[in-house]
Each structure stands twice: as structure tokens, then as C-alpha cells.
Amino acid sequence: MTQTYTMTGWMRRAAVAAVLILAMQTTGDGQTGTPPADLGAKLREGYDVVALQRGVALVPRQAAGGVRLIQVEGGVVTVDGQTMTGAQLRERLAEDAGLIVQVSYLTPEQQRALAGAPSLPSSPAPAPAIARTNVVRGDRVRFGESLRIEANERVEGDVAVFGGSADVDGEVTGDLAVFGGGLRLGPQAVVGGDIAVMGGSIDRASGAQVFGRVREMGGRRGRFGPGRMLSGMFGSFWSRLGGLAATLLRVALLVLLGLVVVAFGRNTVERVASRTAVAPVRSGLVGLTAEILFLPVLILTIVVLAVSIVGIPLLLLVPFAVLLLMIVMLVGFVGLAHRVGRRLLDRLGWTARGAYAAVAIGTVVVAGLTLLAKVAALSGGVLVGAPLTVAGYAVEYVAWTVGFGAALLAWYETQTRDSVQRHSAAAPPASPDPAPDEA
């Protein structure tokens, strides 16, 4: 009995000693002045080591397991933008998890030494890193509009912009692609994947970090402005191709919106279409007047509501009023496109086609000159594309203005007719004439 107890105590003391020895070795590896040479050599066998401000980034040389970027900063390990625990690291990285954990034990200076970077000069008050408090999980895609990623935003996915520009001050863990526009990377911007810009140029600040490849097709470096816009329209072949792609996307979006409007308001679209056919000049004048007066009336309304205590809550309705006006303009354009498409279908003898086909064909016809200008610019450049582009935009503006005025006239006539009908229904019936007395 005594011998068993003695053996058990001896084994317990041996186990405690082994744990202490392992702990001392681990602590020594994490706090020595210079990182172990074999750790850096093992890392460089499978990773490209890049020094960061407060740590190190590891880019796999072979995309194994879907891992594209590993960041170790302040003792925290993130894989493709996601913070990892020890168990998650072993699941994602398998045998490399131990190496990454050892790197996380090192100080920032030791981690930078792994990448062969010099130590940072001591500063009295280093600027704190911006916290990415707004995290968006999933891809972000924009068609026909620009996209801005603020400094406190972090997009865990890919970003694609078609027919617009991208302004990035935050972090994108995946790839970033811009077609038909420019890209600006702020000093705090971080892109974990590749960057591709077609039909625009890249304005990259000195502090921006990109861990993938950068491809720029068309455009020139510089800030956004009129020169950049003209270069995107009539510059290199790729910039002109980007302009054509943006125009095609815009026309496709208009066709889709037109089909939605027809589905929910076919009678209204037909009334607007008939108004454009009966009084196109009057519709154009009404639409032009409404466009000129819109901004002054809007500013005056906001000022009047702001200076009155009762009207301040009504300021919340101003955005909805602007949205309603945009819907009216869209309905007017769809009505005019319906009229143009119906006339063309009747001339071709396709009278059996419905309202959906008429709206789709009419939209393409209205934007046809602009599309032709973009195609012509691919071969002839600015000398061929510029006049056609100006004419195409002029045709589209006239179409929007006439349709807008026709929609307003159709709405006014509908309100007037309903008012007359209500008054007629409310009026008392006329009493019959009394019968003449018999002689």
C-alpha cells in the first residue's frame, strides 16, 4: 500500500515537472529578443510573409483549403477576415496551425523580424487603428451607381461595381472589381484579395494595403473629375468598352423597371401613352416647367417647414415626396416608351404583341442612339462617338421630359374627371315639371 502511494506521488511530481518545463519553453519562445530562425524558415516554405503596422500577414503560396490571407495582429489571428480560436485554426489550417499560434505569441517587433522588416521607430503617441465596427457579411454589388465603404466598415466578401466608381476607406476581405468607373483607396483602406479596374483608373493613397494583384485596364491615374469622366468615355479602348457596358446595364435596368411598372399600373401607362400621342408639345412644356420649378419649390418648402414648429415633423415626408416625383417621371418615361414601341410594332405588323413587348422595344429605341454612339466610339474614338453621344443624350432627355409632362397631365385630367363625377353624384336630382292644369 505504501509502495503504491509512493509510486503515485512520484508520477504526479514527474508530470508537474514536465508541464513546467513545457511552459518555460513556450514562454521562452514567445519572449526571446529574436524569433527562432527555424520558425521563419518553416513559414516561408508555404507563405509569403508581409510586415504590418502591428503584426504580420501570411499569404499562402498555394491556395489550399480556400485560405487566402492570414493576419496576426495584437495576438489575434484572423483568416480571410474572420477571427479564429485555437480549435478553428486547427480545423482550417491543420498542421500549420501550430506555426500560426507560435507567431501570435511573438511581439510585434519579432513578428516584423520574421518578414525581414526593420523595427519601427518609437513614437510618443502612435495613432490608434480604426475599429471596423460596421461589419457587412457577404458580397456587395452595385449596378449603375457608385459605392462608398467608410473607414469603420468591413466587408467580409467580394465587392463589384458596374457603371460607377468605388471609394474605399474601410476593409474588403475579398476581391474588388470596378467596371466603367474609377477606384479610390484611402490611407486606411485594406483589400485582402485582387483588384481589377476596367474603364477607369486607380487613385491609391500611400497607406492603402492590397494583398492581391492589381490590374488596371484603361484610364489614367489621377483624381476624379471632368477629365477622368471624359477619359472614361472617349479615352483608351478599355475605357470606351466600359462606357458601352455601363450603358447596356442602364438600358437593361430601365427595361426591367418598365416591365414592373406595366405589371402594376398598365392602365396608367396606357393613359400616359395616349397623352404623349395627343399632345406631345404640351406635355414637353409641362415637363420642362416642372423640372425648372422643382428645385426652387423644394427648397422653399423645406425652409417654410423648418421655420414653423408645426411643420418640422413634416420634414420627414420630404424624401418620400422626392421619391414620389421620381416614380412619376419613371411612369411617364414608360408611357412614352410604350407609345414608341407600339407604333413600331404596328408598322412591322406585329399587332399581337402586348404591352410588355412594346415597353421593352420602345425603351431600346429611345436609348438606341446612345448605344450606337458607344459602339461607334469603340472604332472611331471621340471624333465619331462625341457627336452621336450628345445627340443620344438629348433624345433621352426629351423623352424623359415629354413623358414626365404627360404623366402630370394624365394625373390632372384624372383628378378633374373624378371631381366632376363626385359633384354630379352629390347634386340633387332635378324635379320634374308640374303637369299643366286641365281646363
HELIX and SHEET records of a PDB file:
HELIX    1   1 THR A    2  GLN A   31  1                                  30    
HELIX    2   2 ALA A   37  GLY A   46  1                                  10    
HELIX    3   3 GLY A   86  LEU A   93  1                                   8    
HELIX    4   4 ALA A   94  ASP A   96  5                                   3    
HELIX    5   5 ALA A   97  TYR A  105  1                                   9    
HELIX    6   6 PRO A  108  LEU A  114  1                                   7    
HELIX    7   7 PRO A  226  PHE A  234  1                                   9    
HELIX    8   8 PHE A  237  PHE A  264  1                                  28    
HELIX    9   9 ARG A  266  VAL A  278  1                                  13    
HELIX   10  10 PRO A  280  VAL A  307  1                                  28    
HELIX   11  11 PRO A  313  LEU A  317  5                                   5    
HELIX   12  12 VAL A  318  LEU A  348  1                                  31    
HELIX   13  13 ALA A  355  VAL A  366  1                                  12    
HELIX   14  14 GLY A  368  GLY A  380  1                                  13    
HELIX   15  15 VAL A  382  ALA A  426  1                                  45    
SHEET    1   A 5 TYR A  47  ALA A  51  0                                        
SHEET    2   A 5 GLY A  55  PRO A  60 -1                                        
SHEET    3   A 5 ILE A  70  GLU A  73 -1                                        
SHEET    4   A 5 VAL A  76  VAL A  79 -1                                        
SHEET    5   A 5 GLN A  82  THR A  83 -1                                        
SHEET    1   B 5 ASN A 134  ARG A 137  0                                        
SHEET    2   B 5 GLU A 153  GLU A 156  1                                        
SHEET    3   B 5 GLU A 171  VAL A 172  1                                        
SHEET    4   B 5 VAL A 190  VAL A 191  1                                        
SHEET    5   B 5 GLN A 209  VAL A 210  1                                        
SHEET    1   C 5 ARG A 140  PHE A 143  0                                        
SHEET    2   C 5 VAL A 159  PHE A 162  1                                        
SHEET    3   C 5 LEU A 176  PHE A 179  1                                        
SHEET    4   C 5 ILE A 195  MET A 198  1                                        
SHEET    5   C 5 VAL A 214  MET A 217  1                                        
SHEET    1   D 4 LEU A 147  ILE A 149  0                                        
SHEET    2   D 4 ALA A 166  VAL A 168  1                                        
SHEET    3   D 4 LEU A 183  LEU A 185  1                                        
SHEET    4   D 4 ILE A 202  ARG A 204  1                                        
END                                                                             
